[in-house]
Structures are given as structure tokens and as C-alpha cells.
Amino acid sequence: MLDEQRAAVKRRLKRSPGYENTPALLARQQRPRGIRSTAREACLPQSTFPQELPNTAEQLLDESFVP
């Protein structure tokens, strides 16, 4: 699933290079939703996860990086 999402973002960026800053912005905006979802799936409190995104956009798009 992560590979598919990365590939989709990369395709979109290739088609629209003006959106090069978008992955970082979207990752920050979606962070609260991701924390809620992950906490629920892992049966952990939301406070387990850092509120600020600990990764760069480059890391998130890097196929060899596993968050």
C-alpha cells in the first residue's frame, strides 16, 4: 500500500512539477488523521505518536525508507 501511494504521488508530481512542495504540506495536514487511524488499529493511545511529522517529504517518497 505504501509503495502504491508513493508511486501515485510521484506520478502526480511528474505531471505537475509546480506542486513540488505539496507532499510536505499534505503530510502535515493529514498527520492528525493518520495518528487517529494508526492509534485505533494498534490499540495504542494517540499520545504514543509524535504530533509533529518526524520525516521529510523526501524520506516519505523514498522507496527504501520505511517510516
C-alpha positions in Angstrom: 0.0 0.0 0.0 2.8 2.4 0.9 4.5 1.7 -2.5 1.3 2.4 -4.4 0.8 5.7 -2.6 4.3 6.8 -3.2 4.1 5.9 -6.9 0.8 7.8 -7.2 2.3 10.9 -5.6 5.4 10.7 -7.9 3.2 10.4 -11.0 1.2 13.4 -10.0 4.4 15.4 -9.3 5.8 14.4 -12.6 2.7 15.7 -14.4 2.6 18.9 -12.3 6.0 19.9 -11.2 4.6 23.1 -9.7 3.3 21.0 -6.8 6.7 20.0 -5.6 6.0 21.4 -2.1 2.6 19.7 -1.9 3.8 16.3 -0.4 5.2 18.0 2.8 2.1 20.2 3.2 -0.3 17.3 2.7 1.6 15.1 5.1 1.4 17.8 7.8 -2.3 18.3 7.1 -3.1 14.6 7.2 -1.0 13.8 10.3 -3.8 14.1 12.9 -6.0 11.7 10.8 -3.1 9.3 10.4 -2.4 9.3 14.1 -6.0 8.6 15.0 -6.2 5.8 12.5 -2.9 4.2 13.5 -3.7 4.5 17.2 -7.0 2.8 16.7 -5.5 0.0 14.6 -2.6 -0.6 17.1 -4.8 -0.2 20.2 -2.5 2.5 21.5 -3.2 5.9 22.8 -2.8 8.8 20.3 -0.1 10.3 22.7 2.2 7.4 21.7 2.8 9.1 18.3 4.7 12.4 17.8 2.3 15.2 16.9 4.8 16.7 14.5 5.8 14.9 11.4 9.2 13.4 12.1 10.1 12.7 8.5 10.8 14.9 5.5 8.9 14.8 2.2 11.9 13.3 0.6 12.0 10.5 3.1 8.3 9.8 2.7 8.8 9.5 -1.1 12.0 7.4 -0.9 11.2 3.8 -1.7 13.9 2.5 0.6 12.6 4.5 3.6 10.2 2.8 6.0 8.6 5.2 8.5 
